[in-house]
Structure formats: structure tokens, C-alpha cells
């Protein structure tokens, strides 16, 4: 994925999450999304499971400070991931 497109998608994700716009956030998910968010101990596979996770987190008022970080994976689809703290 081109760097500019990756950045655009990351910015949309951060904006949707930060504003609590669950529908805009879910619209960014692909069917094969897989999310792991330590300290939550499990992985969430697929659009529906991930949508339930983020819906629950946003409704509970969970917030994160997002910052870009390089990935340790060589697969370009994982570069520029976001970390919450």
C-alpha cells in the first residue's frame, strides 16, 4: 500500500476512534481483520468480532493516545501500526 494511502487510513482510524464514531471506525475494517490489544488477552478475528470489541471499548469510554510506530514485521501491510497507551 502506498505510504500516502496508509497515512490517510491511519488518520481516518484515529479520527473515528477519537470522536467515538463507531460506524466510521467499522467502515475501515476488512473482513479478515485481526486485532490484538494487550493487555486484553485474546485476539479478535473478523469484522464482526472486531466491531464488537471497539463498540464495547468506545461505549465504556476507553481512550488511547495514538502514535505511529514502525512494525517489526517485514510484511508491508503491518508497517505503520498504531499503539494505544
Backbone bond lengths (Angstrom), bond angles and torsions (degrees), N, CA, C in turn:
res aa  C-N    CA-C-N  psi(-1)  N-CA   C-N-CA  omega(-1)  CA-C   N-CA-C  phi
1 X - - - 1.455 - - 1.533 107.23 -
2 X 1.281 116.56 136.98 1.456 121.14 -179.72 1.528 110.36 -63.03
3 X 1.297 115.19 146.06 1.469 121.07 -176.89 1.534 112.64 -56.61
4 X 1.323 117.63 -42.32 1.467 121.22 -178.85 1.526 111.12 -64.52
5 X 1.321 116.80 -40.89 1.463 119.97 178.22 1.520 111.14 -66.73
6 X 1.327 116.49 -41.36 1.465 120.97 177.52 1.531 110.10 -59.00
7 X 1.317 116.06 -46.43 1.470 120.99 179.89 1.531 110.82 -62.05
8 X 1.338 116.37 -42.92 1.459 121.77 178.46 1.535 110.59 -58.44
9 X 1.324 116.98 -46.33 1.463 120.98 -179.52 1.526 111.79 -66.26
10 X 1.315 116.92 -39.78 1.471 120.42 177.34 1.520 110.20 -62.39
11 X 1.325 116.57 -43.79 1.464 120.01 179.24 1.529 111.22 -63.04
12 X 1.342 117.07 -39.62 1.470 119.99 177.00 1.523 110.90 -63.78
13 X 1.326 116.97 -41.07 1.460 121.57 179.02 1.523 110.42 -61.83
14 X 1.317 116.87 -50.16 1.469 121.21 -178.94 1.519 110.77 -61.80
15 X 1.331 117.66 -42.43 1.467 121.62 179.49 1.529 111.06 -64.21
16 X 1.331 117.09 -45.61 1.470 120.61 -179.86 1.520 110.99 -64.78
17 X 1.312 116.46 -44.40 1.468 119.70 -179.86 1.519 110.46 -65.27
18 X 1.326 116.54 -46.74 1.464 121.04 -177.48 1.513 113.72 -63.44
19 X 1.327 117.19 -30.57 1.461 120.20 -179.66 1.531 112.20 -91.93
20 X 1.339 116.00 -4.10 1.465 119.35 -179.35 1.511 113.41 75.36
21 X 1.334 116.84 20.51 1.464 121.79 -179.06 1.532 109.28 -84.56
22 X 1.320 115.51 85.54 1.458 122.18 -175.04 1.527 111.06 -60.02
23 X 1.306 117.58 -42.85 1.473 121.10 -177.83 1.531 111.27 -63.33
24 X 1.330 117.55 -42.30 1.467 120.47 178.73 1.525 110.54 -67.04
25 X 1.313 116.62 -36.51 1.458 120.94 178.47 1.525 110.58 -64.68
26 X 1.318 116.66 -49.09 1.465 121.38 -178.30 1.530 110.96 -64.16
27 X 1.318 117.06 -31.33 1.468 120.44 179.05 1.529 111.73 -62.75
28 X 1.319 117.72 -21.17 1.461 121.46 178.99 1.522 112.90 -83.06
29 X 1.323 118.26 -14.56 1.459 122.19 -175.90 1.528 111.28 -75.88
30 X 1.323 115.92 143.58 1.459 121.51 171.10 1.527 107.83 -96.11
31 X 1.311 116.49 165.28 1.466 119.85 -179.78 1.524 112.47 -62.98
32 X 1.330 117.80 -28.78 1.461 121.03 -176.64 1.537 113.12 -100.41
33 X 1.331 117.57 21.41 1.462 121.09 179.75 1.531 110.60 -59.03
34 X 1.314 115.60 143.35 1.462 122.14 175.19 1.524 106.93 -136.81
35 X 1.334 116.55 124.32 1.461 121.46 -176.26 1.519 109.89 -124.02
36 X 1.307 114.90 133.28 1.457 122.76 173.01 1.517 106.25 -128.32
37 X 1.335 117.55 125.42 1.461 121.25 -175.97 1.520 110.22 -133.21
38 X 1.331 116.93 83.41 1.464 117.58 175.99 1.528 109.47 -55.66
39 X 1.281 120.77 139.90 1.456 128.52 13.89 1.529 114.52 -90.15
40 X 1.344 118.83 4.57 1.461 119.72 174.72 1.529 106.17 -64.50
41 X 1.333 117.91 123.55 1.460 120.56 -166.59 1.531 117.00 -76.74
42 X 1.298 120.61 -8.56 1.458 118.76 -175.58 1.517 112.32 -119.55
43 X 1.326 114.89 164.88 1.452 121.20 174.74 1.520 109.05 -95.28
44 X 1.300 115.60 151.61 1.460 121.96 179.10 1.518 107.10 -117.09
45 X 1.329 116.12 117.52 1.460 122.30 -175.81 1.516 109.98 -109.52
46 X 1.319 115.67 130.57 1.454 121.43 175.92 1.513 112.78 93.33
47 X 1.294 113.63 159.36 1.470 122.39 -176.46 1.529 112.45 -61.26
48 X 1.332 117.99 -45.98 1.465 120.56 -176.75 1.525 112.30 -65.18
49 X 1.334 116.86 -46.32 1.468 120.68 -179.32 1.528 111.01 -63.98
50 X 1.323 116.22 -40.92 1.463 120.25 179.92 1.524 110.80 -69.94
51 X 1.320 117.29 -37.20 1.468 120.72 176.61 1.530 110.11 -62.33
52 X 1.326 116.98 -42.13 1.479 119.56 177.87 1.529 110.81 -62.67
53 X 1.335 117.13 -41.60 1.461 120.90 179.28 1.523 110.78 -59.54
54 X 1.335 116.96 -54.69 1.464 119.63 -176.73 1.526 112.34 -67.74
55 X 1.308 118.00 -33.53 1.463 120.47 176.40 1.519 109.41 -61.70
56 X 1.324 116.32 -46.28 1.466 120.58 179.35 1.530 111.07 -62.75
57 X 1.329 117.23 -46.72 1.465 120.56 -178.30 1.526 111.80 -62.44
58 X 1.320 116.69 -45.38 1.466 120.04 -178.56 1.523 110.73 -66.75
59 X 1.312 117.45 -42.71 1.475 120.07 179.28 1.516 112.24 -66.10
60 X 1.334 117.53 -27.40 1.467 121.42 177.06 1.529 111.65 -81.63
61 X 1.322 116.35 -5.03 1.459 120.41 177.96 1.519 114.23 82.72
62 X 1.331 117.14 17.03 1.465 119.91 177.87 1.526 109.12 -66.44
63 X 1.297 115.75 131.90 1.461 120.18 178.44 1.525 108.81 -125.96
64 X 1.300 115.35 156.87 1.455 122.32 179.79 1.510 108.99 -139.37
65 X 1.313 115.50 149.59 1.451 121.05 167.76 1.516 105.29 -94.72
66 X 1.311 117.80 115.57 1.453 121.11 -178.40 1.511 110.06 -93.39
67 X 1.311 114.89 142.31 1.449 120.73 175.04 1.522 107.94 -148.00
68 X 1.334 116.95 143.55 1.460 119.09 179.65 1.525 110.21 -71.67
69 X 1.305 115.63 145.11 1.454 120.07 174.83 1.520 108.28 -144.63
70 X 1.308 116.40 147.90 1.461 117.99 177.42 1.524 109.93 -71.58
71 X 1.294 115.85 149.48 1.454 121.29 177.71 1.518 109.45 -88.51
72 X 1.320 114.82 152.87 1.457 119.83 175.69 1.519 110.92 -92.31
73 X 1.321 117.01 1.57 1.460 121.27 179.22 1.513 109.40 -91.21
74 X 1.314 115.69 148.61 1.462 119.12 178.77 1.519 111.87 -84.01
75 X 1.322 117.91 -15.42 1.466 122.16 179.83 1.527 108.40 -70.98
76 X 1.317 116.75 121.92 1.463 120.77 -174.67 1.523 112.90 -63.15
77 X 1.346 118.93 -18.67 1.451 119.45 179.81 1.530 111.45 -71.31
78 X 1.307 117.45 -12.15 1.454 120.08 -178.00 1.532 113.30 -106.53
79 X 1.306 118.12 -1.74 1.458 119.78 178.46 1.519 110.03 -72.34
80 X 1.314 115.87 145.52 1.461 120.22 177.99 1.506 113.63 75.83
81 X 1.322 117.12 27.67 1.462 120.08 177.77 1.523 109.70 -65.64
82 X 1.291 115.59 162.10 1.457 121.31 177.02 1.509 109.18 -104.39
83 X 1.308 115.74 146.57 1.458 120.98 173.39 1.507 108.51 -121.31
84 X 1.299 116.98 140.03 1.464 121.21 175.19 1.504 109.53 -102.85
85 X 1.313 116.03 146.46 1.462 117.92 175.59 1.486 108.99 -136.38
